[in-house]
């Protein structure tokens, strides 16, 4: 009899292409992945992995069994969804990811409410950029993920995912206190044509949005500093090193020496949650979506 958890490990290896990738997807150590695969090889009586440079690859037998594993896991997940739906209660484990400001701004209230309303539900969360988390939902590594569109640029969402809106989040431009526009009531992005910018990591959706938007205003952006965390970006602004876009959701304390200016164009982020279409009948998924929407509505009302 093949062990389901070992088949999950093989499936993760096939999808991620490496032991470390499978470990990240399964939230276990690399040694745990190696141990599960060694046990599975003993169960089937032939090698499933072969060395390939510094990594590993699936053997022919490994690829054959991985194809079966994917179908088996899909059927098990459908069965679990049907059983959970039949019971009508949000129970078991739910895996959710969100980008930093959504995790900080929406999740504490939502998760606290879920714990009160659904004590048998075990929620596991992780911080992840939406470019990665939406694909992780497609692969089955996550049950839910929070995504983002900008008012003028949408993130591609795979067709097998369902989405529900959480809130629209306004953003401001952060400038040093001594900036000529620091006392302005509102600004246009076109006002910052000659500025140095502090931005997210190159290649991230929000970085691409900033470049796209500034160029749309006729500005070739001068991105001088890259910082992942908004608080780090604001610290750079306070030091007079440039300006940045700062969302209102999940915003921490604003450092002295920083002024926040609303944008006249009503620059907003559309924040939503996604899940696989075949998981929509799970009470746990519906409960988590409702809790996140309630948290979003609470933030929007502030």
N, C-alpha and C positions, 0 to 999 in steps of 0.2 A: 504494500500500500504506500503510495507516494504521500509525503507530508506536505500539507498545503502551505505552511509557512516557508518551507524550502523552495516550493514552486514560486512563491512570491519573490523570494530572493533571486531566483533564476530570471524571472520576468523583469525585475528591476535591473539586473545586469544587462539583459538584452536591450532594454529601453535606454539606459544611461551610457552603456558602452564601456564602463570601467567599474572597478570595485569601489573606488571612492565615491563615484557618482551614485551607485546603488546604495551605499551606506548613507549618503545624504538624503536620498529619496525615502529611505526606510526609517530614518532617524535612529540608526544604530552605528556601531563602530565598524571599521573595515575588517577587524579580526572576526567580528560576529558574522559578517558576510562570508568570509573565507571558511569559517567553521561550518556554516550551513551548506555551502557548496560542497565541501568535502564529504559531509554526511549524505547529501543527495547523490553524489557520484558513487558512494558505496551502495546506496539503495538501488540504483539502476545498473550497477556493475560495469560501467565504462566511463571514460573521462568526458567531462562536459566542457572543460576549459583547457586552453593551451596557452603557453607563454607567447607573447607577441611584443618584442622589444622590452620596454619596462613595464608593460601592462599585460593584459590577457585578452583572449578572444574566445568566442564560442566555437567548439568543434561542430562537426556536422550533426552529431547526436545532440549536442547542446542546443543548436538552432531548432532542431526538430522538436525537442521537448519544450523549448521556450515558446514555440507556436502553440502547442497544446496548453501550456501553462497560462498563456494570455486568455485563451478561450475559457479555461476552467475558472480563472479568477473573475472574469466577466460574469459568468453564470452564478458564481457564489455571491458576487455583489448584488446581482439582480434578486437572488433569493433572499439575501439579507434585507434589501429594500422592501420586498414584498412582505416579509415577516414583520418588519418594523411597522409598516403601514397597517398591517392587519391588527397588530397590537394597539395601534393608535397612540403610542407614547413615544416621546423623544428619549431614547436610551442608547447606550453604547458609546463608542468613540466618534468624535467629529474633528477633522483636521482642517484648520483654517489658516490662511496667510494673508498678510496685508503689508503695504508699504508703510514706512515709519510714521508719517503724520496721521494716517488712518488708524494704525495700530494704537497710537497714543491718544488720538482724539475720540475714537468711537468704541474701542474694544473694552476698556475698563468698565464702563457703564453697561454695555451689552452683555459681557460675560458674567458680571455680578448678577444681573437679572436672570440670565439663563440658569445660574446655579440655584437661585431661589425657586424658579418656576419648574425646573426640570432637574431635580437632584440626581437622577440616574444617568444623566448625560455627562460624558467626560470630554471636555473640549481641549484640544492641543493647538496652540497657536505658534506661528513663527513669522519673523519679519522677512519679507521678500519683495523685491521689485516686481511690478505687475507683468513685465515682459517675461519673467520666469514663472510667476505663480499661475498665470492663466494656462500655460502649457503643462504645468504640474497637475492642474485639475484634469486636463485632457488625458494625461498619462495615468491618472488614478492615484497619484502620490498625495493629492489633496482632495478634500470634499468641496471646499469653498475657497474663493480668493476674491480679494477686493481689487478692482481695476479702476482705471482713470481715463477720461477723455478731457481734452482742453476744448474750450468753446469754439476753437477754429481748427482743431486737429484731433481726429479720433484714433484710438488704438485699435488695431485689428483684433476682433474676437472670433476665435474658431467657431465654425457653424454648429458644432455639437454642444455648445454651451448655451445656457439660458442666463439672462441677466435681469437684475432688478435694481432700480435706482435707489440710492441711499440719500444723497444730498448734492446740492451745488455749493461749492466752496469758493468764496471770493478770495482774491489775492491782493497784496499791496506791493508797492516798490519800497524797499528799505534804502535809505540814504544816510550818509553821515550828518550829524547835527549841524555842521558848518557848511553843508551843501547849499548852493544858491536857491534851490527849490524846497529847502527843508520846511519853510513856512507856508508852502502852497496848500490850498484846501484839497485839490485833486490835480492829477497830472495825466498826460498822455505818454505812451511809450515812446512816441517820436521825440519827446523832450530830452531823451537820454542818448542821443546820437553820438556824442563824443565821450561817453563814459567807459571806464573799465568795469567789466561785469564779473561777478562771482557766481558760479553755476554748479550744477550737478555734474556727475561723471559723464564724460564724453561717451556717446553710444546709448545712453539711457533715453527713454522716451521724453522725459522732461527737458533734458539738454537739447534734444532735437527740436522740441516745441519752441524753446527760447530762440534758437537760431532761426527757425522758420518764421517766427512771429516778428522778430526784429528786422529780418530781411524784407518782410512784407511791409514794414514801415519805412523802408529805404535805408536801413541801418546795417552796415556790415559789423557784426558784433565783435568787440574786443574782449574776449573771455580770458582774463589774466589768472584767475584763481579757480581751482576746482575743489569743492568740499561736499561730502555726502550729506552731512547733517546740517539742518537749517540753523541750529544754534551756532555752529562753526561759521557759517556764512555771515550771520549777523555780527559775530565777533570781528570778522574781517571788515565789515561795513563800519563798525564802531571805531576801528583803527584808521578809517579814512582810505581804505584800499580799493574801494569800488562800491557798486550798488548791486542789489539782487532782488529777485522776486521772492516773496515770502507768503505762503498760504496762511489762512487764518485757522484752519482745522489743525488741532494738535500743537498750536504755537505755544512755545514756552515763554518765560520772561524775556522782555526785550531789553538788551543791554543799554546802560546809559550811553549817550552819544549817538543813538540811532533814532531816526524819525521814519515813521511809516506813512506812506502817502497812498490813498485810494486812487485807482485808475479809472478815468472817465469812461473808457470803452467797456466797462463792466467785464473785465477779464475774470473768467471763472474756470474751475475744474469741475467736471461732472464725475461724481464718484458713485460706483455701482459694485454689486457683488455678483459673482457668477458661480454656476454649478453645472454638472453634467445633466443633460435632459433626462436621462434614465434614473437620476437620483431625486427628482423633484417630488416624488410621492413619499419620500422618507420624512416622518414627522420631525426628526432632528434637524434636517436641512431647513424645513419650513420654519421651525422655531428659531433657528439661528438667523435666518433672513429677517424675520419679524423683529427680533431683538436689535439687529443692526439698523434696521429702518427706524425703529423707535429712538435709538441713540442718535441717528442722523437728524431726525426731526427735532429732537431736544437741542442739538447743537445749532440748527438753523434758526430756532426760535430765540436764541440768546442775542 
